[in-house]
């Protein structure tokens, strides 16, 4: 089941249907074949999405306290109204552990290298090609040349990005305006002829020529050809896991022709559920269903970003004393882009990077622009009226009014010399989406991204100066509000459950078979237009899902290696019978560098205020095997936080042993081995142990909640501690509050979860009893 048909949902639907899986796509909006997008005022008044008001149109407009937002509702999702730009996220912009104002971190658990093959696949499917500015039919696009001139004078990078637009009738053919487009091998689900781009500037209103290679013309047509069931006007209202595995989805089927707006909820079930309802839709569904998904990551709702969107205007451009044509209404909405470098590119003091793109609008908007030029319009009207009055009283009327009417209309100087500028980039992803009165709300402000927006506006003003234009902010900017068409976050991916709702492949932590494939999964701003990155992440997710297509729906795959040994054979052995268990543990204490003994390290660390703590999610992939084998090892994932290490450091690999042999019959050890790299790029290993031995029963609590540890230089393997250089030592302790919280984090996945939890608890208690029980003297 795929909820939504935008860049995440359409890609997943095609990939999975192509592989022979049974796929149903639920899309709340309607189909929009070429020629059906609204243009007249009467059509536009009905082109909005609000079923409670009987509106089932394309535009879904959201208003929050700090910003406004526009998303779409229709078969093809955001591709119906986007500007077709296909830009890849810059390699260095996949940041790791970049500190945020709220004390958290922005971290991308994927890299450009991970995504490049999927970028290639998506660009190929969407027919990406740069704007053919060097071709005669397209060479007179003034706004593209103006942006190129401005970039050259300011020393900025300028490019013609790849666009998902057909400029030629077929790949490799000669570009031309309004040519019939040949259907691809998978056909065209609308069955309506498409024509190449005729430079009407109507991309974001929906392309009535079909020149834009939107998802309905590409991925969704291909998915339907492969057997995917595409259901429009099906709006999902709720989701929940099934006890036996898989998921149930509640939805309603809208009928725009029905006057009664009361709809009957229906339910459908699936083995795997892919949420691709957009940043707002997916996050809203998860927030509403939170009670049905116990243990869902606390990251739900976080990392919201507007992708740095900013709309401004250049007005009345001049070249010396003459009007400089910018002609925003000729061309696709966007033709070119100027890139502002980021400090992570190695440019000190640059701040967060951005892109500035030329905007466009339909030709009929030129009339609105001219009408808005009130001062000049009134002057022309007064002059015409005076001239007619003079002609009347002189009894020498001019019967040919063509010249006067031409002057009244004006020369179009304002519209031809004006241009919207579209900014986007790496704003600070610190917004939070949440429910207020059952409705989605957002806490977000431009304040934490003030330096970013100041830099963006300053550069736009410099572009205006180079082009001899006046600069104008969006009218709502005086309240520091923005309009975003690129919302992201809300259910971000992360390296572990403490960091994200889903893993780097989009699968929700703790809920196998539940995936997030849209902008909600972004852990921060993409920077350039995010559609291509969302599609590439979905393509990558689909590849992983298909690799695991044979595993049972209630089972999570065993992740990674254990103590350096890959567990491929164990993954296959009795997979349908395995049950996994996980819990989260948080410990805090003191640490000192240059000390070898934990006790001395704790004392020195306490005296100098050198704290250290960690938060780990311990995962036992097979409970039975874990309990049966003496060296039973679990995975430890999470972070270590210490000022001496430069702040929070991600655990790159971690292992945990419960009650392994301690060298004596009545001694056991709980062992921890965590590999990480500190902020100075120094590899480190935390090797810790809880010492469980025969002592009075009063020692049970302190023994099981006290962790002695040493920090070693380098990533030290098991058994290598004796020869490894020691960086420091200390002691961590589990507080009573943390212990109470830990008890609420136990989760099981797989068959007989409750029984597995009971076996684990029984083993734990029996081991403690065996060690601490009074010994009888014979």
N, C-alpha and C positions, 0 to 999 in steps of 0.2 A: 504494500500500500504506500503510495506516494501522495503526500498532502501538499498541493501546490504545484504549479507548472512553470515556475521561473527558472533562473539559471541553475539552481541546485536540482529542482525536481525534474526538469526536462532532460537534463543530462543523465540523471540516475534512471529515469524511465526508459530511455533508449538503451543504455548500457545493459540493464538487467533484462529487458525484453529481447535484446539481441542475443543474449546468452541462453534464451529459452525459458526464463522464469515467467511465471504468471504475474502480471503487473496491472494494477488498477491505479489510475491517477484521479484524485478528487480535486477539482478546480472550482472555486466559488464563483468565478466570473464567466462571461460568455465568450463565444468565438467571435473573432473580428477579421473576416476576410477583407482583402483589399477593396476599398470603396465604401466600407461601412463605418469608418471612423467619423466622429462628429466634426462638422465644420460650421454649420449655421448656428445663430444664437439659440434657436429653438432646440436644436440637437444638443448643443453644449449644456443647456439647462438640465438635460436628463443624463448627462454623461458622468455622473458621480455615483459612488458606491455608498448606499445607506439603505439596506433592505427594509428597515423599520419605517422609512419614508417612501417606500415603493421605488427606490432608485437602485438599479442594477448595472450602473455604468462603469466606465474604465478607471476613473480617477478616485482614489481613496485619500482624502486630505485629513491629516492629523494636526491638531493644535495642542501643544504642550506649553508649560509656563516659560521655558527658555528658548523654544524654537518651534517652527512649523515644519511639516514634512508632507511630501507627496509620494505615494506609491501607487501601484496599479492593481487592477482586478480584471483578469481576463486570461484566456488560454494563451500562454506565452509569458505571463507575468510581467516583470519589469522590462523585458525586451520589447514590449509593445510601445513603450514611451521613452526608452533610453536613447542616447545619441549615438549608439553603435560603436563607441570607442573600445578597442581591445588593446589595452596596455598592461604589461606584466608588472607585478610588484618588483621594485628595484631590489637587487640581491642583498645589499647592505641594510635594507629597511625591514628585513625579517629579524627584528631586534631580539636580543636575549637579555632578560633581567634588567630592563631599563626602568629606573625608579620613577614612580608616579607621585604626584603631590599628596595623595591620600595615604602614602606609605606602602602601597602595593607595588607591583612590578608588571610591566608589559613584556610578555614573552611569547614569541611565535614558536611552537613546537614543530614547525615544518620549515624547510629552507627553499630557496629558489631552485636548488639542484633537485630537491624532491618533486617540485611542481613543473619543471621545464618540460618533461615528456607529456604531461597532461595539458599544459599550455599549448603545445604543438598540436595535440589531438583536437582541442576545442577550436583553435584558430582555423584548422583545416576544415572542420565541420561547418563553421560559421562563414567560411569564405572570406576571411579577413584580407584586406588589401589597402594600402595607403591611398589617400585621395590623389587622383591622377592630375596633379596640378600642371604637369608639363605637357598634357594633351590639349590640343586646340579647343576642344569643346568645354574644357574646364579651366583653362589657363587664366581666364579673366575674373577669377574669384578674388576680389579685392581684399577681403578680410584676411585670407591666408597670407598674401604678400605683405600686408601691413604688419602682421604678427612676426613674420620673418625679418622685416626691416627693424622692428623694435628690438627683437632679440639680438640681432647683430650689433646694434648700436650700444646695447646694455651689456654685451658680453655674456649672454645667457644661451643655454642650449635650446634649440628649436627643432621640432620634428613634425613630420606628417605621420601620425599614428595609424596603425592598422584599423580599418573600419569594416564592420560587418554589413557592407552595402554592396549591391551589384551595380557596377558601372559598365559592365559588358554583358552581352547576352549569355555568355558561358565563359568559364575560366580560360584565360589565354587569348580571348578574342579582343578585337578592337573596341575600346570604350566608345559609348555614344549615348545621347540623351533619349530616353523614352523607348528604348529598343525592347522587343519581347524577350523575356528570360526563359531559357530552356529549363524544363523541370529536371531535377536530379533523378537518379535511378530509383529512389524511394518514393518519388511522386510528390504530390502536394495535397494535403488533407482538405484544403478549401476548394480545390478544383476550379480556381479562378486564375485567369492569366495575370502574370506579373510583368512589370516593365522596369527598365533600368532607371537610375536616379535622374530626375530632370531638374534638380537644384531648386526645389520649391521651399526648402527650409522648414518642412512640416514634420520632421522626424519625431519630435517629442509629443506631437498630437496623435501619432499613429500614422503609418505610411499607407496612404490610399492607393499608391502605385504598386505596392509589394516589393519595392526596390530594397528595402531593409531586410536583411537576412535574419529576421526575428526567429524566435524559437519555434513558433508554430510552423514556419516554412522549412525548418531544418530538423532539429532533434525530435520534435513532437510528431512531425510527418513520418520520420524514420521509425519512431517508436510505434506509431500506429500500424505502419507497414509490417512491423515485427510482431504484432498481436497485442500491444498494450491497449487496455480499455481506458479511453479518455472520457471522463464524465464531467461535463461543465455544469455550472449552477449547482454544484454540490459543495456546500459550505460545512466544514468540520467544526463541531462545537465542543467536543470533549474526547479525551483519550484515556486509556487505563490498561495496565497489564492484566493478562489472564492468569489465573492460578496454575493452569496446566502449561503455560508458556505462550508466547505470542502476545498480541494486543487486540483490544477492541476500540473501535472508532465510532463515535456518535456524530451524525451529520444530519443536515436538512437539505431538501431538494427544492430550490426556488423555482417558481414559475412566474416570470414577469407579466404574463397575461392574466394571471389570477388577481382579482381585486382584493380578496381576503389575504391578509399578510400573515395569518397564523399558519405555521408549518408544522408538520408532524415529524418529530425526531426519529431517526432510524439508526440502526447499528450494523456494522460490518466488522468482521474479524480478519486478522492476518497473522502470518508467522513473523514477518519483519515489517517494521513501520519506519518510513523515512519522512521526517518533518522538513518541509521546504516551503512553508507558508510565508516566508519573509521574516525579517528581523522582528517586526511587531507581531505577526501572526503566530510564529513558532514560540516566541517567548511568552506570549499571552496564553497559549494552550498549555504550556508547561507550568506556568504560575497557577492557572486555574486548577490543574490536575495534581498539584504538588502533594496533596494528602494521599493520593493513590500511588505515589512514587516515593515511599519512605527511603531516606538515605540519599535522595538526590542532592547533588553538590550544592554547597552554600554559595557557589559562584553564580547560581541562577539569577539572572537579572543584571549582572554586573558587566563591566567593560563596554558599556554603550558608547558609541561614537557616531558623529555625523560625517565622518571622513573629511573633516575640515572644509565642508562646502561653504562657499561664499559667492554671492552674486553681486556684481557691480556694473557700472556703465561708463562708456566713453561717449562724450557728446560733442558734436560740432567739430570734428577733426578738420585741421587745415594744413595745407602745405604752402608755406609762405602766406600769400593773401588769398589763395584759392581754396575752395572746398576740397578736402581729401576724401574721396569715396572709400567707404568701408563696406557698404552694401551687405548688411547683416542678413538680408532676406535671400541672398543668392548663395546657394550651396547647401550641403547638409548642415545640420545644426552645428556640428563641430568639424573643422577640417585640420586644425594644427594645434600643437601644444608647446608651451615653454616650461622647462623644468627648472625648479629652484633646488639647489643642492641641500643636503642634510648634513648635520654635524657627524652622523655616523658614516658618511661617505669620506670622512677624513678632512672635512672643511671646518676648522675650529671656529666656534662662535656662530655658525650658520643657523643653529636651531633646528627645528623640525622641517623637513623638506615638503615641497608642494609642487603642484602643476597649475598652470594658468592656460586656459583654452579659450579660443574665440567662440562666442556664442552666436546663435542665429535665431531667426523666427520667421514665420510664414510671411509672404508678401503682403497679405491683407492687413497685417499688423502695422505696416508702414503708414496706413491711413490713421491708425490710432496714435501713432507717434506724432504725426503731423497735427492731429487734432489737439494733442496735449501741448503743442507749442502756442499757448493762448495769446501771449503778447504779440507775436508776429501775425497771428491770424486776425486778431481784432484790428490791428493797424491796416492790414490789407482790406478788410471789410469796410472800415471807415473811409479809406481812400476811394474805394469803388463807389460807395454811397454818395460821397461828395461829388465825384465826377459825374454820376448820373443826375444829381441835382443841378449841377451847372449846365449840363446838356439840356435839361428840361426847361430851365428858365431862359436859356439863350435861344430856345426854339430851333436848335440845331442838333437834334438827337443823333446818336451814332447807332444805326440799326444793326451793325455787326458787333456783337458782344463777345466774340470768341477770345479776343486778346484780353479783355477785362476779366473774363471767367478764368482764363489760364493763370492770370496774375493772382486772382483770388485763391485758387487752389494752391498756388505757390510752386516753387521749383523742387520741393522735396529735399531741401538741403539738410534739414534735421535728420530725417530718416536715413538718407543715403550716407551721412557722415557720422552715424552713431553705431555703437557696437556693444552688446553685453559681453562682459568677461566672466568666465566661470572658473573659480578657484576651488581646489580640493587638495588635501594632503594629510599629513600625519598629525592631526589634532590629538589632544590628550584623551585617551579612552577611559574616563573615570565616571561616566554617567551610570545611572542605575534605573532600570525599568522595574516597576512593581505595580501591584493592584491597589487601587483606591476606590472603595465603594463598588468593587467588582469590575471596574474598568481599568484599562491599562493607563498608567501614568509614568512620567519620567522626571528624574532629578538630574538636570544637566545644565551647565552654564558655560558661557564663553570665557569666564574669568580665568580658569586654570589654563586655557589655551590662548591667553591674551597676547603673549609674545609671538605666537604663531600667526594670529590674525593681524597683528600690527605689521609684521613683516610682509604678509601677503598683500595687504592694502597699500603699503608703501611701494611695493614693486609695481602694483597696478597703476599707481599714480605716476610712477616713472615711465611706464608704457604710454600713459595718456600724454605726458609731456613730450615724449619723443614724437608722437603722432599729431602733436599740435591740438590735442583735444582737451576738453574739460572733463574732470573726473566726478562721478556721482555714486555715492553709496546706495545700496538698496534702501528704500524708505524706512524699513523696519529696523535698520541697523542703529538708529539713534537710541533704541532701547537695548542695544547689544543682542538682538535676536537674529537668528539666521533661518534660512530655509534649506533643508537638506533633502535631497532625493537619493542619498546613499547611506541610509542608516545601517549600522552594524553592531554586533555584540548582543548581549542579553543571555546567550547560552554558549559562552566562549569555550573553545577547545583549550586543553591544558595537558601538561605532561603527567598529571596525576589528578585525583579527585579533589584535592585541596585547591588546585589551581584552575580547574575547568569543569564544565558540565559534561563535556565529551572528550574523547581521546583525540590524538592527532589525525585519526581516520574518520572522525565524526560519530563514533559509537558512544552512546551515553554510558558513563561509568555506572556500574551496578545494574544495568538493564540491557542484557544482550539482545541484539536484534532491533534496538531502537537507535535510529541515526538522526543526525542533524546535518542538513545538506545545503543550508542557505546562509545569508549574511549574519544570522544570529550566532553562528559558530566562530565568527571572526574574533580574535582576542585583542584586536586593535584596529586602527585605521589602515586600510590598504595603501593609501596615498593617492595613486592614480585611480581612474574609474574602476570600481571594484568588481564589475560583472565578470570579467575574464577570470579573475582569481577565484571567485565563488564557483564558477563552472569547473575550473581546474581542480579545486578541492573536491567537488562532487565526483568528478571523473576518477580521482585517486581513491575516494571512498568506495566507489563502485567496484574498482579493481580489488580492493581488500575484501569487500563483501562477497564477491564471486569466488575469491580464493577460499573463503570459509563457507561457501554455499552448502557444503555437505554436512556441516556440523549441526547438531541438534539445536533447535530454536531456543531452548532454555539454558544453553551452555555458553559460557564465555571462553574464548580460546586461551590456552596457556600462553602467557606473554614472556618473551625473553628467555634467557638461559639461567640456570641455577648453578652457582659456584663455577661458572665458566663452562658448563656442560650443557649443550643444547638438548632440549627435551622432546625432539621430534617423535621418537618412538613412543614416549609416554603420552603425547598428545593423542596419538591414534589408539593407544591401548585402552579399551573400555571407556571410550569418551562418553558414551551415553549414560554411564553409571556414575561418573565422577560428580562430586559436589565440592564447590569451592567455598571458602570462608574468608572474610576480611574484617578488619577493625582498624581504628585510628588511635594512635597514642601520641600524646604531647608531653614532653618532659623539659624541665628547665633547671639550670644550675650555673656553676661557675667554672672557669677554665683559665689557665695561665700558660703562656708559651715558655719554652725552655725548662719546663719542669717534667720529671719522669714519673713521679708517683701521683696517682689520682688525688689522694688526701691532701698532699702538699699543693697540688694545682688548685683544688677547691679553696683552700685557705688563702693562697696568694690572689686568686681571682676575686674572692670576696673582698679582700682588702683594697684592691685596685678597681673594683666595680666592673670586672671583665666577665660579662654574662655570656652564656651560650645555651641554646635550646634547639630542639628539633620537633618537627611534626611529621610523623610517618604513618602511612597506610600500609599495614601488614596484610599480605594476601597469600592465603594457602590455596593453591590451585587444586589439590586433591586431598581432602581431609583424611580419608582412610590411609593413604600412603604416608601422609605427614605423621599420623599417630603411630604407624606401625614401625617406621624405620628410626633407628637411634640417632641418625644425623639428619632427621627431618628438617628441611630448610624451606622457608617461605621468602617471598619477595618483599622488600622494604622500599617504598617509594615516598618521596616528599621533599622536605628541605631542612637545612641546618641554618640557624640564624645566629651570627656572632659578629660583633663590631670588628674584632681582630681579624676576621676573615673577609671583611668588606661588606657585611650585611647578609642578606638571605642568599644561600647557595643551594642550587638544585642538586639532589642526590642523583648522580648519574647511574649508579648501580648499587643495589643494597640487598643484604641477606639477613635473615633472622632465624635463629635456632631456639627452640623451646625445650628446656630440660634435657640438653645433651649431656653426655657423661662428663663429670668434673674431676676425674682422676682418683676418686674414692667412692666406695659403695653408697655412702650417705651424702654425696655431694652432686649437685646438678648445676648447670650454667644456662642462663638465658643469654645468648650471644648476638651481638649486632656488629655488622661490618658494612660501612657506608663509604662509597667512593664519591668524591665531589671535587670541584675545582674552585678555589677561592677567587676573590675579585682581582687579585694580582696575578691570576692565571697560573697559580701553583696547584698541582694535583695534591690532594690530601686524602687520607683514610682515617675515619673514626672507627676504632676497634673498641667495643665496649662489652661489658658483661655484668649480669646480675648474679650474685653469689648466693646460691640456695644450698644450705647444708644443715645437718642435724643440730638444732639449737632449741631453746625454749620456744613454745608456741607464740609467745609475744613478739618473736622476731619475724613472723610471717609477713606482716605489713611492711616494715622497713626493708627486709631483704628483697621482696618482690617489686618494690617501687624505687630502689636505689640502683643507679647504673654507674659503675666505675668505667672510665674510658681513658685511652691514650690516643693522641693524634699523631699519625705518622706522615712523613714526607713521601709523596708519591702515592700511586694506587697499589697498595700492598695486597697480594693474594693471600688466601687462607694458608696459614702455616709459615708465613714469611715475617711475622712480627719480630722475632728474635734478632733478625739481621737488618731491620729497617731503621733508619734514623728517626728519632722521636722529636716531634715538633712541640709537644706540650701534653698536658693531662688535666683531668678534672673529674667532677662528679655531677650527675644529673639526677633529679628526683621527680617523682610523680606526685603532684598535689592531690588532695582529697577531691577538690572540685574537678580537676582534670580526670581523675579516675571515674567519677560519677558520669562525666561526659563521655568517657571512653566506653562505658557500658552500653550507651545508646547507639554506638556506631557499628555494632556487630551485624554483619549481613552474610547471608548465604545465597548461593546460586546453584541451581541444578536440582536433581531429584532428592527428595527426603531432606530438605534443608533444615527443618526443625530437628529431625533425628540427628543430623550431622552436628548441629550446634550443641545438642545434648551430649553427644559422644565427646566433642572437644572439651566441653565444660567438665564432664566426668573425668576425663583424662587429667585435666589440670588439677582438679581437687584431689584426685587419688594420688598423684605425684606429690602434692604438698603434704598429704596425710602420711604418705610413706616416709617422707623425709623428717617431718616435724613431730610425728606421733611419739609419745613417751616410749622409750626402749625398756623392755622388761629384762631384768637381770635374772639369769637362771641360777 
